[in-house]
């Protein structure tokens, strides 16, 4: 079962269970996927594109939650955090910091990076390898740390 079909099935379950908040998050994902599917007129999106959409929505919600917490709006932040939980089910399991650090160090050795000026040379291969498996901010921080 593809990601889009899984989301549709979960929407039906949420409707039957009358889970309003969960339904709201799932409909947002479905809407974004349908919008992408109708862009080029094909009516379908690949699994990779659907996964990228879910990742983008999770990132947006994390950013919004952080802003709400800074402003003391815990009620709005908790709504965003709940939506993150709902959407995270569809993402692949994220790698831990130590696993990411090992990949970064391997990439530095392969590229032969010597210092912070070589960050771009390292980031490209690492991001390609870890796409969807690790947070970009974590990767960037580890690359900076290892090159310093």
C-alpha positions, -999 to +999 in steps of 0.1 A: +000+000+000+014+033-011+017+064+011-013+081-005-035+050+000-024+047+036-033+083+043-067+078+027-073+047+048-063+066+080-086+095+071-115+070+069-105+056+103-103+090+119-137+099+105-153+068+119-135+074+153-145+111+152-109+122+158-112+158+147-076+169+153-061+139+136-085+143+107-074+179+102-037+169+100-044+141+076-066+162+053-038+188+052-014+161+039-039+148+014-046+183+002-009+190-004-004+157-022-035+163-044-022+198-052+011+184-063-005+157-083-026+182-103+003+206-110+016+187-140-018+171-149-008+135-144-031+131-114-005+110-094+026+116-074+055+092-068+062+078-033+093+100-031+074+132-038+046+122-013+073+115+013+089+149+006+056+166+010+050+150+044+086+159+054+080+195+044+047+197+064+064+182+095+092+208+092+067+236+088+049+225+119+082+222+139+091+257+129+056+270+139+057+252+172+090+267+180+077+302+172+046+297+193+067+284+223+089+315+220+058+337+222+044+319+251+015+304+231+016+268+245-020+262+233-011+267+197+023+249+201+005+219+215-017+218+184+013+219+161+031+192+182+000+169+179+000+173+141+038+165+141+030+133+159+003+123+135+024+131+104+056+115+118+040+081+114+044+084+076+081+093+078+110+068+078+127+063+111+152+091+118+188+083+124+205+091+157+232+117+161+260+091+163+249+074+131+248+107+113+282+117+127+297+085+112+282+092+078+295+128+080+330+116+090+330+091+061+320+118+036+347+141+049+373+113+044+360+105+009+360+141-003+392+150+015+377+181+031+403+201+052+383+229+068+351+250+070+357+262+034+349+227+022+315+225+039+297+226+005+317+197-008+307+176+022+270+187+025+260+176-010+269+139-007+257+137+029+223+153+022+219+130-008+227+099+013+206+109+044+177+125+026+146+119+048+166+099+073+180+128+093+172+164+100+191+189+078+199+212+108+215+183+126+235+173+096+247+209+090+257+213+127+277+180+126+295+189+094+305+223+109+316+206+141+337+180+122+353+205+099+362+230+126 
